[in-house]
Amino acid sequence: MNHTLISRACRTFAVLAISCALVAGFTPAASAIGSPVTAASTTNGKKKVNVGLDLSKKQAKANEEVKLKGKLDVLEGGLLSDDAVSSGSETLILQTQISGGVWVDYGSYYCKPKGTFSLNFSFSATVSLRLYHPETTLYLSAYSSISLLTIL
């Protein structure tokens, strides 16, 4: 797949998402960058994780490139634990919110526990984003706080 096709797909998705939001009377949530939510408790020996999401800008022009940084921290008793970290990569899913508050997957990324990743992207609509970590055999599910990107 070439870069032009991916960019066209991203723009098409953004237009679809904003169209659905406008039809449903969607009101974006306020930005709360930097205060991630973690899973409530450990069960069956699975570890808690903390998922963080940060945008380089809260406002951008249409199709302006914005840098997103994501992180995955492993928690044990509220503290990072070196022995809780596996050697493999975990899946993190970037999601955007559409009509009715429904979260849809925008893309999947991989990150080692206690690691970070970054990517550049652009939208042509106002979007609410969050980073989601699905439950695995080692870790509980978690999601980041909502980050709002406003297009000027």
N, C-alpha and C positions, 0 to 999 in steps of 0.2 A: 504494500500500500504506500503511495507517495504522500508527501507532506501536504500537497494541495487538497487531496481527497480527505485527509484527516481534518484539515482546517475547515473545509466545506461541511463536513459532518458535524463538527463542533458548532459552527454557526447555525446550521439547521436545527440542531438540538436546542440551542439557546433560544432561537425564535419560537420553536414549539413550546418550550417551557414558559416563556413569557406570555405567549398567547393563551395557554391554559390558565396561567395565573390571572391574567386580565379578565378572562371569561368568568372565573370563579370568584372574582373580587379579592384576590390574594393580597394580604398585607404582610410585607416582609418583617421578620423578627428583628429586633435591635441587635447590633453587633455586641458580642461578648468575648472578644479575642483574649486568650490568655488564661481562661478559667475552665479547663477541660473537666469533663464528667468521667468518672470511673465506674466500673461495675460495683454493685453493692457489697458483695461478699465472695469469699472463695468457697467453692464447692467441689467435692470429689478431688481434692488436691490441686485444682487449677489455680493459677496465680492471677491476681488482679493486674490489670494494665491501665495505663494512663495514655490517652491519645491526645496529641496537641496539634492545632492548626493555626497558622499565622499567615496573613497576607501582607505583601509589601506595601499595598495601598488599600484604603477602604473605598476610595473613589477613583475611577479611571474613565478615560474617554472610550467611546465605542471602539472595539477591536484593539485597544491598547494592551500591550503585554503586561501581565501582572505576575509576580513571582509568589509562589505558594511554598511554604515550608511545613512539613509534617514531621511528627516524632512519635515514637512508641517507647514508653518507659514501662518497665516491669516493676511492680510494687509487691512488697511482702511485709505485712505489718506496718504499712504506711511508709516504708523506706525502700530504696532501691536495693536489690539483692543480686550479687554477682552469680550466686549458684542457681538463681531462678531463670537465668538467661539461657535459652537454647542456642545452638549454633546455626540453626536454619533461619530463613527469612519468613516473616509473617505478612499476610495480605492486609493492606489498608485500602479502603474503598472511599473515594471522593464522591460525595453525594450532593445533589442540588434539590431544593424544595420546590414542588409545584403545587397546583391547586389542591385545596383541602388539607394542606400541611403534609402531603405525601412526599417522602424522600425517594428519589430515584438515583440509581448509580450513574455516575458520569465517567468514571474510570477506575481501574484497579492498579495499585502500586505495591511494591514490596519493600520491606524494611526489616532489618535485623532488630531484635529486641534491644532496647536501650540505644537505638539508632535514630537517624534522621534521614530525610530525603527532601529534595526540592524539585520543582518543575515550573515552567513558564506556560501561561495560557492566556487566552483573551476571550471575552464574551461581548455580545452586542445587546445585552439586556441586564436589568437589575437582578441579581441572583443571591440566594442565601446558600451557603456551603457548609458542610461539616465533613469530618473525617471519621470513618467507621471501621472498627476492627471486629470482625465476626468471631464468635466463640470457636475455639479450636480444642484439640485434645489436651493442650498444655495451658491455655489462657482463656479467661472469661471474655465476653464481649464488652466493648466500650465505644463511646463516641465523643468527639470533641464538642466544644461549645459551637454555637452558630456564628459564622462570620458572614457579614453582608458586604457585597461588592456592588456599589452604585455606579451606574454608567451615566456620565454627564453628557 
